[in-house]
Amino acid sequence: MRFELHAPATMGDDRALTKLDELLSRVEDGVHTLVFEAPDQVHTSRWFQHLYPFEQELVGRLIQAQDLLQPSPAVVTVKSSQDVAEARELAYTPLTILVENEFSDGALIHAAVEAYASPEVKDTWARGQKVQSRGWTFIGTSGSGQLPKKIDDLCNGQRHPRVLTVCDSDEDLPSHLRPKAAKPKSAAVQEAARRHGIPCFVLPLREIENYLPDEFWKEWLNEDPFRTKYKPTIAALKQLSPDQRDHIDMAEDKRLKPGATLGPLFDGSDHPDNPKPSDETLAALTSQGKHGLKQRSDKKADEARPANILRLPDYVKAGKVTAADLDQRDRTRSLHALVNLLSELL
């Protein structure tokens, strides 16, 4: 988060100046940035005069560096003593990223930051995990149905809630095949977020496992010989069209089971770009039974089971899965947009 300090805010009483000191300390942690609306007036301000020499040196470095910063779309303006108090509170309030599963959803977000964020944002993200008062934190709810209530719990009574909600779309069809009057499955989550004035980011693919690109599966298969039994299923997954792969249920898609009605996305009736999968492909996709190519990951996740998305950030950091690989699955560049939103909120 970027704070812009105006001259009147540096001339307050001792209590306000102490809060400015605390804001400066948070900036020193690398969690936030501080710029000055009138840098030429800072050295004569009451606040600057009462700082320790090492703090004055820090302010001097901030002034020198502020012209090099990229423009920020989200800036907290600090013009008065009251603003100082609110800024200090915001600076020490971690950004809560509310998700369904803090481990698996967190892994996708970690990977997206590693792949797409600017060096400055990557640094802020990394520092936010290390400082004693965290810059951000994940909170999971064990399912999208619990998200609206958790939003209420986190935001009720908060004047400036620092909460971002990220949820799956849970849609089993692309937008052009859904009834126009149908509410999105994430409607209750979006409404709760609107009610409290916090951002809600809906990932357009069905679930986070639908974002896993071919390179992920390649690396995951090669890590453990016991995973070879999943090769036919993963090969079948790659035979699907982009729309089908965006909205297949990676745990167990009942539309694909023998004797089931495939529906317009899979029966070939929708569009030539979404042809009916072959019987061999359908058989391979349903051969693993429930959980198929999906695993609800946690700290005790079994590395030999499919879709251990906890490995994704490591693959990205090591260059085994690149930003281009993620783009292969993320045709709407939604992960880019999510990282841009995080850049504004951190």
N, C-alpha and C positions, 0 to 999 in steps of 0.2 A: 504494500500500500504506500502511496506517496502523499506526504503532507506538505502543504505550502504555507509557510509561516510568514505572516504579515507583521509589519513594524509595531502596530499598537499592541499586539499580543506579547511582545517582548518587554513591555513597560509596565506589567501588572504588579500585584503585590507579591509578598514572599511566598504565599501559598501557590499562586499561579506559576511563579518561577520554579518552584520545586517540581511541579508537574511537568514543566517544560524540560527540566533536567531529566526526569524519568522518561520522557519521550525521546530525548537525545540518547539516553542509554539504550533504549530499544533499537534505535537507528544504528548505534554502534554494534549491536548484536548482528546486524545485517539482515534483520527481518523486514524492515521498512526503509524507505528513503525520505530524506528531508531536503526541501528546496526553500529558497528565500525569495519573497516577492520583491524586496528592496535590499539586495545584498550589500549595497554601499552604506546602509544604515545600521547593519548588524553590530559592528564593532563599537558603536557608541550607545548601544542599548543597555538598559538596566540589567537585562538577563545576561548578556555577554560579560558585563563587568563583574558579575558575581560568580562566574564559572572558574573552575580550577584551570591552570595553564594547559594541562593535557586535553581538557574539554574544549578550550579555546582553539587549540591546534586542530581538533577534530572538526569544529565548525568551519575553520579556515579551509580545510580540505574539502568539506562539503560544498562550500561556495565555489571553489576552483573547479569542482567536478560537475556542477549542476548544468553547465552549458553543454556537456557531453552526453547527458542523458537523453534517451529517446522520449518523445512526447508520450504522456500517459493519458488514456481516456478517462481514468478515474482518479481524481485528486481531491483530498480532504483539505478544504481551506480553513486556516486557523487565523482568525482576525481579532479575537477578543479573549479575555480571561475565561469566559464560559466555553468558548471553542477549545481552549487549551485543555480544560478538564475533560471534555468529550473526546478530544483527540487522544489524550493519555489513556482513557478507558478503551478506546478502539484499538490502540497500539498494543495493548496487553491482552486483548481478547482474541484467542486463536480463531482463525476461519474454520468453522465446522463444515466439513463436507459430508453431507448426509446421503448414505447409499443403502442399498439392500444388504450387501455383504461387504464388510470393510476389507476383507482379504482379497477376494476375487475382483470385485469392482475397483478396489484400490490398486490392484496390479495393473489393470488396464489404464487407469489414470496415471500411475507412475510411468508406464511405458510411453504414453502419449506426451507427457512432459519431457521425457528423455528424448523423444523423437522430434518434437516440433517446437519446443520452447526456445526463446532466445537465451544466450549465455547468462544474461542478467536474471531472468526469471528462473532458470535452472539453479543458479546460485541461491536465490531467495528461497526456492523450494527446498533445497538441501539444508540450508541453515535453519529453516523452520522446523526441521526434525531434530536438530541438535541442541538448540538453546533450551535453557531450563524451563522457561515459560514458552510452550510450543507456539510456533507461528500458525500452524494449522493442524487439524486432527480429523481422522475419519470416524464416523459413527455409523454402525450398521444396524439394521432393523429386522433382519431375518425374513425379508419378503416385502414386496411393494405394498401389500395391504396395510402394513403398519406405518408406512411413511407419513400419511396425513396426520395421524395422532402424534407422531414424533415431532413433526414440524410444529404443531401446536404446543407441545411440551417445551420445545427449545425456544420458541419465539414469544410466548405469552409473557407480557410484562416487560419485554425488552424494547427499549426505544430505538436502538440501532442493532438489530440482530445480525451478527456476522455468520450467516448460514447460506450455504449453497446446496441445493438438492440435485442429485444426479440419479436418474432412474432409466430403466429399460423401457422401450415402447411396449413390449410384450405382444406386438401385433403379429398375427400369423399370415397376413396378406400385405402386399405393397399398397400404397395409398390408392392407386387407380382401380383396385379390385374391392376396396371397402365400400359399403353403402355410404352415400354422401351424408345421410342423417345420423350415422353412427357416431357416438362419442368415442374419442380415443380412450384406450384402456388406461392411460395415465391421467385421465381427466381429474380424478379426485386429488391426486398429488399436485397437479398444476393449480387447481383451485385453492388448496391449502396454502401453497406458496404465494399465490396472488393475494390472498387474504392478509398475509403478514408482510407483503412487500419484499419478498426475498426472491432471488433468481432460481428458476427450476430448469434444468437442462435435461431434455428427454433424448436419449440416444435412439436414433431412428431405426437401427436394426433391432431384430426381435430381442436378443439378449447379448451380453458381452461376449459369449463364446462365438457368436456369429461374426465377430470382428477378427477372429484368428486367421491370419493369412497362410498361404501354402508354405512359406518358409518356416513358420512356427511349427507346423506339423512335421516338416522334414527334420528339423532339429530335434524335436521331441521324440520322434521315432528312433533316431540314430543314437540317442543317449542311453537306451536300455534295450537289450535284446529281447526282454520279456514283452516288449510292446509290439513286436512284429505281428501279433495276431490282429492288431487294429489296422494293418496296412490296407486290406481290401475295403474296409469301411471308409478310410480316409481317401483312398483312390476314388471311391464312389462319390464322396462328397465333392470332389473336384470336377466330377462330371455334371454337376448341377449348373443351371444358369445363375447369373449374379442375383436376380430377384429371388430365385428359389433358395439360394444359399443365405441370403439376407434374412429369410423368414422361416426356415426350417427349424423345428424344435430339436435342438441338439441332444436333448435328454431322451426323448421318445416321441417321434411324430406319428401320432395314430393315423394320420391321413395316408401314410405310406405302408401300413401293415397289410398283409394279404387279406383280400376281401373288403377292405375299407374303400370308401369313396375318396378318390384322390383330391377332388376339388379343382377349381379353375387354375390354381398356380401350378399344379403338377399333372393335370390330365391332358395338357396340350391344347385346350380350348381357348386360352387367353391370348396368346401372341406367339408368333414363330420364335421369338427370342426366349420363350419359356416352354420348350418342348417337353413332352412326356418322357420321364426317365425310363431307361430300359428295365426289363424285369430283373436283370442281373444287378443293376444299380440299386433298385428298390430292395432287393434281397440283402445286399451288402449293408445298406443303410439301416436295416432293421435287425441285423443278425446279432447285435450286441445286447438287445433287449433294453430294459429301462436303464437310463443314464447314458446309453449310446456313446456319443462323443462329448459328454458333458460331465463335469464334476463340480459340485459346490465346494470350492476350495476353502480350507482354513489352515491354521498353523500345523495341524496334524495330517495334512493332505497326503494321500498315498501317491508317491511319485510314479508308480507303475500304472496308475489309472489314467484314463484319457482326459484331455483338455485341462491339464494342470496349468491354468493360466497364471499361477504364481511364478512360473518360469519366464513369462513374457518380458518383464522389465530387465531381467538378466540378459536375455537374448538381444534386446535392443541396445543395451549398454555395451555389449560385446560386439555389436555390429552384425550379429547373425540374423537379426530381423531389422530391416531398415525402415525409414519413413516411407519409402516407395512401396515396400512390402505391405505396410499398414494401409497405404492409400489403395492398394489393390482391392481390399475388402470394404474400405470406407469411401465409397464413390461420391458421397455428398460432402466429404471433408468435414464431417461432424466432429471428429477428434481435434482437428485444427481449431474449429470454433470453440470447443470446450477449453482448450489450452489458452486461447485468447481471452476467454471469460475469466479463467483462473488468474491470468496475468493482471487483469484489472482488479481482482479482489484480494490477492495476496498482500 
